Amino acid sequence: MSFKNDKRTRILRAAVKVFAQKGFYNAKVAEIAKGAGVADGTIYLYFKGKDEILISIFEEEMAKFIAKAHAQIESASQIDHKLRAFIHTHLDFVKNNPKLAQVFQLELRQSNKFIKEYTGSKLKEYLNLIGELISEGQRQGVIRADIHPGLAKRAIFGALDEVATQWVLLKRNKYDLRQSADQIADMFLRGVTNNQTSMKGGASP
């Protein structure tokens, strides 16, 4: 890693902590700079402002998640195990990165620039990964042909997003995310599969 990239990485890591602690609106660039160990002006060599920092955090962390999800999916053989692996990977990622989860679930929604102007590829890539699994299951005859992949992928994302948000809001002491992952997988798989008997047991791959 170059010195230039090292500074950028430090800025992003510091921003996650500051956004989680102070909130996006209350966070100051000077606080991020202090946490990263750089001068205030150095921030603007890499980012135009707080919104761009926030979007960069999202893009880079989503890229890591997608890579991990691909690895978990590839290790599973059956389509129901692949979908279950994806769901577990999502909520495990939330559980293992609580500050980042807070930034994604709460602070990201405070950025007007993200809401109105975000055109990055990572969210689409995330959704398309789910859609590809649905389509694969349909080709195998496991998932009902009348299920629309575009609707299914948004339904799964919506469920995972809501559970993650509640976990963050309730200070992570009310939800067992692994148990939630199994229940979400069971509810979805029992609703979309042709052979529901194969879904019994709820065991993770």
Z-matrix of the N, CA and C atoms (Angstrom, degrees):
N
C 1 1.470
C 2 1.526 1 109.00
N 3 1.329 2 117.33 1 132.82
C 4 1.452 3 121.17 2 -179.60
C 5 1.522 4 110.19 3 -76.48
N 6 1.341 5 115.11 4 162.14
C 7 1.464 6 119.72 5 177.71
C 8 1.517 7 110.41 6 -60.71
N 9 1.328 8 116.69 7 -37.90
C 10 1.463 9 121.05 8 179.79
C 11 1.526 10 110.06 9 -61.66
N 12 1.320 11 116.61 10 -48.81
C 13 1.457 12 120.23 11 -179.81
C 14 1.518 13 111.85 12 -67.74
N 15 1.343 14 116.32 13 -31.54
C 16 1.453 15 119.88 14 178.25
C 17 1.529 16 110.09 15 -62.74
N 18 1.311 17 117.85 16 -41.79
C 19 1.467 18 121.21 17 177.70
C 20 1.526 19 110.11 18 -62.94
N 21 1.306 20 115.94 19 -43.62
C 22 1.473 21 119.58 20 -179.60
C 23 1.528 22 110.41 21 -61.92
N 24 1.320 23 116.22 22 -43.16
C 25 1.464 24 120.93 23 178.71
C 26 1.516 25 110.83 24 -62.09
N 27 1.323 26 116.71 25 -42.46
C 28 1.463 27 120.39 26 179.07
C 29 1.518 28 111.46 27 -63.42
N 30 1.311 29 116.32 28 -37.73
C 31 1.465 30 120.60 29 178.02
C 32 1.535 31 110.66 30 -63.94
N 33 1.314 32 116.43 31 -44.53
C 34 1.465 33 120.13 32 -179.37
C 35 1.526 34 111.01 33 -65.34
N 36 1.324 35 116.67 34 -42.97
C 37 1.467 36 119.68 35 179.13
C 38 1.518 37 111.37 36 -63.75
N 39 1.331 38 116.10 37 -42.28
C 40 1.462 39 119.84 38 178.41
C 41 1.523 40 110.60 39 -64.33
N 42 1.315 41 116.63 40 -38.45
C 43 1.461 42 120.75 41 -179.15
C 44 1.527 43 111.47 42 -63.24
N 45 1.326 44 117.31 43 -39.24
C 46 1.469 45 120.04 44 178.16
C 47 1.526 46 109.63 45 -58.50
N 48 1.323 47 116.87 46 -45.23
C 49 1.471 48 120.77 47 -179.07
C 50 1.520 49 111.00 48 -65.92
N 51 1.328 50 116.83 49 -43.78
C 52 1.469 51 120.04 50 -178.04
C 53 1.525 52 110.87 51 -68.40
N 54 1.330 53 117.64 52 -43.62
C 55 1.462 54 120.40 53 179.31
C 56 1.528 55 110.88 54 -62.45
N 57 1.335 56 116.24 55 -40.26
C 58 1.466 57 120.14 56 -179.61
C 59 1.523 58 111.18 57 -67.68
N 60 1.323 59 116.77 58 -36.85
C 61 1.461 60 120.79 59 -176.63
C 62 1.520 61 112.55 60 -82.04
N 63 1.333 62 116.68 61 -44.48
C 64 1.459 63 121.16 62 -172.90
C 65 1.524 64 113.68 63 -98.23
N 66 1.329 65 116.23 64 -22.20
C 67 1.459 66 119.63 65 -170.82
C 68 1.519 67 109.15 66 90.69
N 69 1.321 68 117.03 67 150.92
C 70 1.460 69 120.56 68 -175.09
C 71 1.521 70 111.87 69 -61.17
N 72 1.341 71 117.92 70 -47.55
C 73 1.453 72 120.54 71 -175.76
C 74 1.527 73 112.32 72 -66.96
N 75 1.304 74 116.61 73 -36.89
C 76 1.474 75 120.08 74 -177.11
C 77 1.523 76 113.40 75 -83.42
N 78 1.309 77 116.48 76 -16.06
C 79 1.474 78 119.92 77 -178.91
C 80 1.526 79 110.63 78 -67.68
N 81 1.311 80 115.75 79 141.81
C 82 1.463 81 121.37 80 178.48
C 83 1.528 82 109.61 81 -113.84
N 84 1.320 83 114.95 82 144.85
C 85 1.459 84 120.24 83 178.67
C 86 1.520 85 110.26 84 -57.67
N 87 1.325 86 117.02 85 -36.29
C 88 1.464 87 120.69 86 -179.87
C 89 1.528 88 111.07 87 -62.11
N 90 1.337 89 117.02 88 -35.02
C 91 1.461 90 120.62 89 179.14
C 92 1.527 91 110.63 90 -69.32
N 93 1.319 92 115.61 91 -38.35
C 94 1.467 93 119.87 92 177.29
C 95 1.521 94 109.73 93 -65.66
N 96 1.324 95 116.00 94 -43.84
C 97 1.467 96 120.33 95 179.52
C 98 1.527 97 110.77 96 -60.63
N 99 1.327 98 116.55 97 -43.48
C 100 1.460 99 120.43 98 179.60
C 101 1.527 100 110.87 99 -62.07
N 102 1.338 101 116.36 100 -43.71
C 103 1.457 102 120.62 101 179.22
C 104 1.519 103 112.56 102 -64.33
N 105 1.333 104 116.08 103 -31.54
C 106 1.466 105 120.69 104 -179.70
C 107 1.520 106 112.48 105 -86.05
N 108 1.349 107 116.56 106 -11.07
C 109 1.463 108 120.15 107 -178.52
C 110 1.516 109 113.12 108 73.23
N 111 1.342 110 116.18 109 35.20
C 112 1.468 111 120.52 110 179.01
C 113 1.529 112 108.78 111 -129.46
N 114 1.326 113 116.01 112 165.52
C 115 1.461 114 120.88 113 175.95
C 116 1.525 115 109.77 114 -72.16
N 117 1.331 116 116.45 115 152.65
C 118 1.466 117 120.50 116 -179.03
C 119 1.520 118 111.80 117 -53.13
N 120 1.328 119 115.87 118 -43.98
C 121 1.462 120 119.72 119 -176.68
C 122 1.515 121 113.59 120 -66.23
N 123 1.336 122 116.60 121 -22.46
C 124 1.464 123 120.15 122 -179.60
C 125 1.524 124 111.21 123 -63.61
N 126 1.325 125 116.38 124 -32.10
C 127 1.470 126 120.81 125 179.38
C 128 1.528 127 110.14 126 -54.30
N 129 1.347 128 115.94 127 -41.75
C 130 1.465 129 120.51 128 -173.93
C 131 1.526 130 112.81 129 -78.19
N 132 1.311 131 116.64 130 -5.46
C 133 1.466 132 118.84 131 171.71
C 134 1.530 133 110.42 132 -76.39
N 135 1.315 134 116.17 133 -20.55
C 136 1.457 135 121.60 134 -176.61
C 137 1.530 136 113.24 135 -112.75
N 138 1.332 137 116.22 136 -31.00
C 139 1.469 138 120.53 137 -174.47
C 140 1.528 139 110.13 138 -138.57
N 141 1.335 140 115.16 139 149.28
C 142 1.467 141 119.78 140 178.73
C 143 1.523 142 111.70 141 -76.24
N 144 1.331 143 116.24 142 -25.76
C 145 1.456 144 119.37 143 -179.17
C 146 1.513 145 110.66 144 175.90
N 147 1.332 146 115.78 145 -168.06
C 148 1.461 147 120.77 146 -175.99
C 149 1.528 148 112.64 147 -62.19
N 150 1.322 149 116.60 148 -39.35
C 151 1.467 150 119.28 149 -178.87
C 152 1.523 151 111.47 150 -60.39
N 153 1.314 152 115.70 151 -43.23
C 154 1.460 153 119.05 152 -178.98
C 155 1.524 154 111.06 153 -68.26
N 156 1.319 155 117.09 154 -34.08
C 157 1.468 156 120.33 155 175.29
C 158 1.519 157 109.31 156 -62.40
N 159 1.327 158 116.00 157 -46.23
C 160 1.460 159 120.96 158 -178.28
C 161 1.525 160 111.44 159 -61.93
N 162 1.313 161 116.75 160 -44.44
C 163 1.464 162 120.75 161 179.67
C 164 1.527 163 110.62 162 -65.36
N 165 1.328 164 116.77 163 -37.64
C 166 1.467 165 120.39 164 178.71
C 167 1.522 166 110.77 165 -65.25
N 168 1.322 167 117.11 166 -39.81
C 169 1.469 168 120.67 167 176.35
C 170 1.521 169 109.16 168 -59.24
N 171 1.320 170 116.29 169 -47.41
C 172 1.467 171 121.00 170 -179.02
C 173 1.523 172 111.24 171 -59.57
N 174 1.312 173 116.71 172 -50.05
C 175 1.458 174 120.88 173 -177.26
C 176 1.533 175 111.64 174 -61.05
N 177 1.319 176 117.01 175 -45.97
C 178 1.462 177 120.22 176 -175.45
C 179 1.526 178 112.29 177 -71.36
N 180 1.327 179 116.67 178 -39.94
C 181 1.461 180 119.24 179 179.80
C 182 1.525 181 111.30 180 -72.53
N 183 1.322 182 116.92 181 -34.38
C 184 1.461 183 120.04 182 175.91
C 185 1.524 184 110.55 183 -65.30
N 186 1.320 185 116.70 184 -36.35
C 187 1.464 186 119.80 185 177.68
C 188 1.525 187 110.26 186 -61.91
N 189 1.344 188 116.61 187 -41.17
C 190 1.465 189 120.47 188 177.75
C 191 1.525 190 110.60 189 -64.25
N 192 1.330 191 115.71 190 -43.62
C 193 1.463 192 119.23 191 -179.43
C 194 1.523 193 111.00 192 -62.69
N 195 1.325 194 116.90 193 -45.51
C 196 1.464 195 121.02 194 -177.77
C 197 1.526 196 110.56 195 -61.40
N 198 1.329 197 116.67 196 -40.80
C 199 1.467 198 120.36 197 177.55
C 200 1.526 199 110.84 198 -62.00
N 201 1.328 200 116.21 199 -42.73
C 202 1.462 201 120.04 200 179.08
C 203 1.521 202 110.71 201 -67.04
N 204 1.331 203 117.14 202 -40.73
C 205 1.465 204 120.94 203 179.48
C 206 1.526 205 110.86 204 -62.56
N 207 1.325 206 116.80 205 -41.31
C 208 1.471 207 120.70 206 177.31
C 209 1.528 208 110.21 207 -58.54
N 210 1.324 209 116.10 208 -44.47
C 211 1.470 210 120.38 209 -178.50
C 212 1.523 211 110.74 210 -63.33
N 213 1.326 212 117.03 211 -42.33
C 214 1.456 213 120.53 212 -179.71
C 215 1.524 214 111.55 213 -67.51
N 216 1.319 215 116.15 214 -39.70
C 217 1.464 216 120.86 215 179.78
C 218 1.527 217 110.45 216 -65.41
N 219 1.320 218 116.07 217 -42.79
C 220 1.458 219 120.33 218 -178.34
C 221 1.525 220 112.25 219 -66.02
N 222 1.327 221 117.27 220 -22.73
C 223 1.459 222 120.49 221 179.60
C 224 1.527 223 112.22 222 -81.23
N 225 1.329 224 117.12 223 -10.27
C 226 1.465 225 121.44 224 -179.95
C 227 1.525 226 109.12 225 -100.30
N 228 1.314 227 116.30 226 148.68
C 229 1.465 228 120.15 227 -176.90
C 230 1.522 229 112.68 228 -98.75
N 231 1.324 230 118.28 229 -43.84
C 232 1.455 231 121.75 230 -176.40
C 233 1.523 232 110.73 231 -91.61
N 234 1.327 233 116.06 232 150.41
C 235 1.464 234 120.14 233 -174.66
C 236 1.517 235 111.80 234 -64.32
N 237 1.353 236 118.09 235 -36.66
C 238 1.460 237 118.94 236 178.95
C 239 1.524 238 110.60 237 -66.53
N 240 1.326 239 117.43 238 -34.18
C 241 1.465 240 121.02 239 176.42
C 242 1.530 241 110.47 240 -69.48
N 243 1.321 242 117.27 241 -35.05
C 244 1.456 243 120.74 242 178.06
C 245 1.526 244 111.12 243 -65.59
N 246 1.332 245 116.63 244 -44.22
C 247 1.460 246 119.95 245 178.66
C 248 1.525 247 110.73 246 -65.34
N 249 1.320 248 115.89 247 -40.73
C 250 1.456 249 119.81 248 178.84
C 251 1.542 250 109.85 249 -64.82
N 252 1.340 251 116.79 250 -39.51
C 253 1.457 252 120.71 251 178.63
C 254 1.526 253 110.89 252 -62.56
N 255 1.324 254 116.79 253 -40.38
C 256 1.463 255 120.50 254 178.59
C 257 1.522 256 110.68 255 -62.11
N 258 1.323 257 116.81 256 -46.53
C 259 1.464 258 121.58 257 -178.88
C 260 1.522 259 110.67 258 -62.44
N 261 1.325 260 116.99 259 -44.01
C 262 1.459 261 120.43 260 177.96
C 263 1.528 262 111.22 261 -64.09
N 264 1.313 263 116.89 262 -40.44
C 265 1.465 264 120.34 263 -179.15
C 266 1.519 265 110.37 264 -62.24
N 267 1.329 266 116.47 265 -41.18
C 268 1.468 267 120.56 266 179.64
C 269 1.530 268 110.81 267 -60.59
N 270 1.326 269 117.11 268 -52.90
C 271 1.461 270 119.85 269 -176.06
C 272 1.527 271 112.76 270 -73.95
N 273 1.325 272 117.79 271 -28.22
C 274 1.468 273 119.95 272 172.58
C 275 1.532 274 110.42 273 -64.84
N 276 1.327 275 115.43 274 -38.92
C 277 1.461 276 121.02 275 178.16
C 278 1.522 277 110.32 276 -61.48
N 279 1.329 278 116.55 277 -41.68
C 280 1.463 279 121.83 278 177.06
C 281 1.529 280 110.57 279 -62.75
N 282 1.331 281 115.84 280 -49.41
C 283 1.472 282 120.82 281 -176.76
C 284 1.522 283 111.93 282 -63.06
N 285 1.314 284 117.05 283 -38.91
C 286 1.464 285 121.06 284 -175.64
C 287 1.522 286 113.74 285 -81.96
N 288 1.337 287 116.78 286 -9.42
C 289 1.468 288 121.22 287 -179.25
C 290 1.528 289 109.77 288 -132.99
N 291 1.336 290 118.19 289 67.00
C 292 1.469 291 120.51 290 -172.65
C 293 1.521 292 114.91 291 -60.97
N 294 1.344 293 117.68 292 -40.59
C 295 1.470 294 118.89 293 179.18
C 296 1.523 295 110.63 294 -66.89
N 297 1.309 296 116.06 295 -42.54
C 298 1.460 297 120.17 296 177.95
C 299 1.531 298 110.45 297 -64.02
N 300 1.331 299 116.61 298 -39.03
C 301 1.467 300 120.72 299 177.80
C 302 1.514 301 110.52 300 -61.08
N 303 1.323 302 116.65 301 -40.82
C 304 1.462 303 119.75 302 178.56
C 305 1.525 304 110.95 303 -62.93
N 306 1.324 305 116.49 304 -40.92
C 307 1.462 306 120.54 305 179.28
C 308 1.527 307 110.34 306 -65.03
N 309 1.321 308 116.82 307 -44.13
C 310 1.466 309 120.64 308 -178.55
C 311 1.520 310 111.85 309 -68.61
N 312 1.328 311 116.42 310 -45.53
C 313 1.458 312 119.97 311 -171.99
C 314 1.520 313 113.32 312 -79.51
N 315 1.328 314 117.47 313 -28.64
C 316 1.455 315 120.07 314 -175.64
C 317 1.526 316 113.53 315 -116.24
N 318 1.322 317 116.43 316 -53.46
C 319 1.458 318 119.45 317 -171.64
C 320 1.523 319 113.44 318 -74.23
N 321 1.329 320 117.06 319 -32.51
C 322 1.463 321 119.59 320 -179.38
C 323 1.520 322 111.23 321 -59.62
N 324 1.317 323 116.10 322 -33.07
C 325 1.459 324 121.57 323 -178.85
C 326 1.522 325 112.38 324 -74.72
N 327 1.336 326 116.74 325 -9.12
C 328 1.460 327 120.88 326 178.35
C 329 1.532 328 112.02 327 -88.95
N 330 1.310 329 116.37 328 -6.37
C 331 1.468 330 120.19 329 -178.60
C 332 1.515 331 110.14 330 -93.35
N 333 1.325 332 116.15 331 110.10
C 334 1.466 333 120.06 332 177.96
C 335 1.517 334 111.10 333 -62.68
N 336 1.318 335 116.09 334 -34.79
C 337 1.461 336 120.18 335 -179.73
C 338 1.520 337 110.23 336 -63.59
N 339 1.348 338 116.69 337 -42.15
C 340 1.456 339 119.50 338 178.99
C 341 1.523 340 110.64 339 -65.08
N 342 1.312 341 116.90 340 -47.19
C 343 1.462 342 121.23 341 -176.96
C 344 1.523 343 111.86 342 -63.57
N 345 1.330 344 116.79 343 -42.08
C 346 1.460 345 120.81 344 -172.89
C 347 1.528 346 113.74 345 -91.37
N 348 1.335 347 116.99 346 -31.06
C 349 1.459 348 119.06 347 -169.00
C 350 1.516 349 115.00 348 -119.38
N 351 1.331 350 118.62 349 -5.18
C 352 1.463 351 119.13 350 -175.17
C 353 1.514 352 111.05 351 -63.21
N 354 1.300 353 116.17 352 123.18
C 355 1.466 354 121.74 353 179.09
C 356 1.525 355 111.04 354 -129.14
N 357 1.324 356 115.39 355 16.30
C 358 1.459 357 119.33 356 -177.84
C 359 1.511 358 112.85 357 -64.09
N 360 1.313 359 115.46 358 162.58
C 361 1.465 360 120.96 359 -173.39
C 362 1.515 361 113.50 360 -89.46
N 363 1.327 362 118.41 361 -16.80
C 364 1.464 363 119.66 362 -169.56
C 365 1.521 364 113.35 363 -69.46
N 366 1.321 365 119.04 364 -37.93
C 367 1.452 366 120.06 365 177.43
C 368 1.525 367 110.35 366 -65.92
N 369 1.331 368 116.38 367 -41.08
C 370 1.463 369 120.14 368 176.66
C 371 1.529 370 110.65 369 -62.93
N 372 1.320 371 115.69 370 -40.65
C 373 1.466 372 120.19 371 179.71
C 374 1.525 373 110.69 372 -63.81
N 375 1.330 374 115.91 373 -40.50
C 376 1.465 375 121.68 374 176.91
C 377 1.535 376 109.94 375 -59.62
N 378 1.326 377 116.53 376 -52.38
C 379 1.468 378 120.86 377 -178.42
C 380 1.519 379 111.66 378 -63.66
N 381 1.316 380 116.27 379 -40.13
C 382 1.462 381 119.59 380 -179.29
C 383 1.521 382 112.14 381 -66.93
N 384 1.316 383 117.02 382 -29.39
C 385 1.464 384 120.53 383 176.97
C 386 1.526 385 109.65 384 -62.69
N 387 1.334 386 116.61 385 -43.10
C 388 1.466 387 119.86 386 176.56
C 389 1.524 388 109.98 387 -65.60
N 390 1.328 389 116.40 388 -45.08
C 391 1.459 390 120.52 389 -179.39
C 392 1.516 391 112.54 390 -59.33
N 393 1.328 392 116.45 391 -37.71
C 394 1.469 393 120.70 392 178.82
C 395 1.523 394 110.96 393 -65.62
N 396 1.331 395 116.63 394 -36.05
C 397 1.461 396 119.86 395 177.39
C 398 1.525 397 111.03 396 -66.72
N 399 1.321 398 116.13 397 -40.80
C 400 1.469 399 119.99 398 177.50
C 401 1.525 400 109.96 399 -61.85
N 402 1.320 401 116.54 400 -46.46
C 403 1.464 402 120.73 401 -179.95
C 404 1.524 403 111.48 402 -62.92
N 405 1.337 404 116.38 403 -40.09
C 406 1.461 405 120.58 404 177.61
C 407 1.527 406 110.55 405 -61.32
N 408 1.324 407 115.72 406 -43.22
C 409 1.457 408 119.91 407 178.36
C 410 1.522 409 112.46 408 -63.43
N 411 1.320 410 116.67 409 -35.09
C 412 1.459 411 120.52 410 177.79
C 413 1.528 412 111.29 411 -69.57
N 414 1.314 413 116.61 412 -39.24
C 415 1.469 414 119.80 413 177.78
C 416 1.524 415 110.94 414 -63.97
N 417 1.331 416 116.31 415 -32.66
C 418 1.459 417 120.73 416 179.56
C 419 1.525 418 112.19 417 -82.06
N 420 1.335 419 116.19 418 -8.84
C 421 1.454 420 119.87 419 -178.76
C 422 1.517 421 113.52 420 80.92
N 423 1.330 422 116.86 421 9.29
C 424 1.460 423 121.35 422 -179.28
C 425 1.527 424 110.79 423 -83.52
N 426 1.316 425 116.70 424 -40.87
C 427 1.463 426 122.22 425 -179.61
C 428 1.521 427 109.58 426 -101.46
N 429 1.305 428 115.63 427 138.24
C 430 1.461 429 121.91 428 -177.03
C 431 1.527 430 111.43 429 -53.84
N 432 1.316 431 115.43 430 138.65
C 433 1.461 432 120.83 431 -177.39
C 434 1.520 433 112.78 432 -69.91
N 435 1.340 434 117.18 433 -22.04
C 436 1.464 435 120.03 434 -177.11
C 437 1.526 436 112.98 435 -83.53
N 438 1.325 437 117.49 436 -3.26
C 439 1.471 438 120.90 437 177.25
C 440 1.519 439 108.70 438 -78.69
N 441 1.335 440 116.40 439 125.98
C 442 1.467 441 120.02 440 178.90
C 443 1.526 442 108.99 441 -82.83
N 444 1.340 443 118.40 442 120.00
C 445 1.470 444 120.43 443 -178.32
C 446 1.522 445 113.46 444 -55.94
N 447 1.351 446 116.94 445 -37.13
C 448 1.458 447 119.83 446 -179.42
C 449 1.522 448 112.25 447 -65.13
N 450 1.326 449 115.68 448 -38.16
C 451 1.462 450 119.85 449 177.94
C 452 1.527 451 110.58 450 -72.44
N 453 1.324 452 116.28 451 -42.43
C 454 1.464 453 120.70 452 -177.95
C 455 1.523 454 111.38 453 -62.44
N 456 1.319 455 117.42 454 -43.01
C 457 1.468 456 119.39 455 -177.08
C 458 1.525 457 111.34 456 -65.81
N 459 1.346 458 116.62 457 -34.90
C 460 1.463 459 119.40 458 178.14
C 461 1.520 460 111.69 459 -75.12
N 462 1.320 461 117.08 460 -31.17
C 463 1.466 462 120.80 461 177.11
C 464 1.535 463 110.31 462 -66.63
N 465 1.329 464 116.21 463 -43.02
C 466 1.466 465 119.77 464 178.58
C 467 1.524 466 110.36 465 -65.76
N 468 1.330 467 116.44 466 -46.10
C 469 1.462 468 119.72 467 178.55
C 470 1.525 469 110.97 468 -59.27
N 471 1.338 470 116.47 469 -43.95
C 472 1.463 471 120.60 470 -179.44
C 473 1.514 472 112.25 471 -60.20
N 474 1.331 473 116.61 472 -43.20
C 475 1.467 474 120.42 473 179.53
C 476 1.521 475 111.15 474 -64.43
N 477 1.327 476 116.84 475 -45.84
C 478 1.465 477 120.83 476 -179.74
C 479 1.519 478 111.36 477 -65.70
N 480 1.312 479 116.59 478 -39.79
C 481 1.458 480 121.46 479 179.88
C 482 1.518 481 111.01 480 -64.13
N 483 1.327 482 117.18 481 -42.32
C 484 1.467 483 120.95 482 -179.56
C 485 1.529 484 111.37 483 -67.33
N 486 1.322 485 117.13 484 -43.48
C 487 1.467 486 120.46 485 179.07
C 488 1.532 487 109.89 486 -62.83
N 489 1.330 488 116.56 487 -42.94
C 490 1.465 489 120.28 488 179.52
C 491 1.526 490 111.18 489 -63.26
N 492 1.328 491 116.60 490 -41.37
C 493 1.464 492 120.59 491 179.50
C 494 1.521 493 111.13 492 -62.93
N 495 1.320 494 116.83 493 -45.80
C 496 1.462 495 120.05 494 179.11
C 497 1.524 496 111.59 495 -63.65
N 498 1.308 497 116.41 496 -36.97
C 499 1.472 498 120.95 497 177.83
C 500 1.526 499 110.36 498 -60.75
N 501 1.330 500 116.18 499 -42.90
C 502 1.459 501 120.84 500 178.88
C 503 1.531 502 110.66 501 -68.08
N 504 1.326 503 116.79 502 -46.29
C 505 1.464 504 120.84 503 -177.56
C 506 1.519 505 112.54 504 -63.78
N 507 1.334 506 116.28 505 -35.25
C 508 1.462 507 120.51 506 -178.02
C 509 1.524 508 112.22 507 -89.87
N 510 1.334 509 115.06 508 18.11
C 511 1.459 510 121.56 509 175.36
C 512 1.530 511 112.96 510 59.74
N 513 1.327 512 116.06 511 29.48
C 514 1.454 513 123.17 512 168.86
C 515 1.536 514 114.22 513 64.40
N 516 1.326 515 117.95 514 19.23
C 517 1.460 516 118.40 515 -178.46
C 518 1.533 517 113.74 516 -116.67
N 519 1.303 518 117.73 517 5.78
C 520 1.460 519 120.76 518 -178.54
C 521 1.526 520 112.98 519 -111.27
N 522 1.316 521 116.60 520 -20.96
C 523 1.459 522 121.41 521 -175.17
C 524 1.521 523 110.80 522 -115.54
N 525 1.305 524 116.33 523 131.38
C 526 1.457 525 121.58 524 166.41
C 527 1.526 526 105.44 525 -91.26
N 528 1.320 527 116.49 526 104.90
C 529 1.462 528 119.48 527 -172.20
C 530 1.527 529 112.48 528 -66.05
N 531 1.309 530 117.73 529 -32.40
C 532 1.466 531 118.71 530 178.68
C 533 1.525 532 110.46 531 -67.91
N 534 1.319 533 116.26 532 -41.00
C 535 1.460 534 120.19 533 176.51
C 536 1.525 535 110.26 534 -65.61
N 537 1.317 536 116.40 535 -40.10
C 538 1.464 537 120.32 536 177.56
C 539 1.519 538 110.95 537 -61.53
N 540 1.335 539 116.96 538 -40.01
C 541 1.462 540 121.05 539 179.45
C 542 1.520 541 110.51 540 -60.82
N 543 1.334 542 116.91 541 -44.01
C 544 1.462 543 120.00 542 178.79
C 545 1.524 544 111.29 543 -63.00
N 546 1.332 545 116.90 544 -42.23
C 547 1.451 546 119.77 545 -178.18
C 548 1.525 547 112.11 546 -67.66
N 549 1.330 548 116.90 547 -40.71
C 550 1.465 549 119.98 548 176.70
C 551 1.526 550 110.08 549 -62.34
N 552 1.329 551 116.10 550 -44.49
C 553 1.466 552 120.12 551 179.06
C 554 1.519 553 110.77 552 -60.99
N 555 1.323 554 117.09 553 -44.68
C 556 1.460 555 120.63 554 -179.45
C 557 1.529 556 111.63 555 -62.84
N 558 1.330 557 116.90 556 -46.62
C 559 1.464 558 120.21 557 -179.23
C 560 1.522 559 111.03 558 -60.93
N 561 1.331 560 115.48 559 -43.35
C 562 1.457 561 118.16 560 -178.44
C 563 1.521 562 111.69 561 -70.27
N 564 1.326 563 116.62 562 -48.47
C 565 1.461 564 120.17 563 -175.85
C 566 1.521 565 112.15 564 -64.42
N 567 1.309 566 117.13 565 -38.44
C 568 1.463 567 119.55 566 178.67
C 569 1.523 568 111.59 567 -67.45
N 570 1.320 569 116.34 568 -22.89
C 571 1.457 570 119.83 569 179.91
C 572 1.514 571 114.53 570 -86.34
N 573 1.334 572 117.69 571 -25.17
C 574 1.464 573 118.98 572 -172.21
C 575 1.523 574 114.64 573 -113.26
N 576 1.331 575 117.37 574 -12.19
C 577 1.460 576 118.20 575 -175.27
C 578 1.517 577 112.25 576 -88.35
N 579 1.338 578 115.55 577 151.35
C 580 1.457 579 121.73 578 177.24
C 581 1.519 580 111.06 579 -75.54
N 582 1.328 581 116.24 580 -41.59
C 583 1.457 582 121.60 581 -176.79
C 584 1.516 583 109.30 582 -108.07
N 585 1.332 584 117.50 583 86.61
C 586 1.450 585 121.35 584 -173.88
C 587 1.523 586 112.39 585 -69.47
N 588 1.329 587 117.29 586 -22.24
C 589 1.458 588 119.19 587 -178.87
C 590 1.516 589 111.18 588 -63.88
N 591 1.350 590 117.02 589 -26.34
C 592 1.471 591 119.81 590 -179.08
C 593 1.509 592 112.31 591 -74.09
N 594 1.349 593 116.04 592 -10.56
C 595 1.452 594 119.41 593 -176.93
C 596 1.520 595 112.62 594 -92.48
N 597 1.313 596 119.07 595 -3.14
C 598 1.458 597 120.81 596 -175.24
C 599 1.524 598 111.25 597 -65.15
N 600 1.301 599 113.59 598 147.93
C 601 1.470 600 118.77 599 173.95
C 602 1.513 601 113.36 600 105.56
N 603 1.336 602 117.97 601 -36.57
C 604 1.456 603 121.62 602 176.13
C 605 1.508 604 114.10 603 64.10
N 606 1.321 605 117.93 604 22.53
C 607 1.464 606 119.16 605 -178.47
C 608 1.506 607 110.45 606 -75.26
N 609 1.308 608 116.23 607 143.19
C 610 1.469 609 121.14 608 177.56
C 611 1.514 610 108.60 609 -77.95
N 612 1.339 611 116.34 610 149.96
C 613 1.473 612 119.42 611 178.64
C 614 1.519 613 111.36 612 -66.69
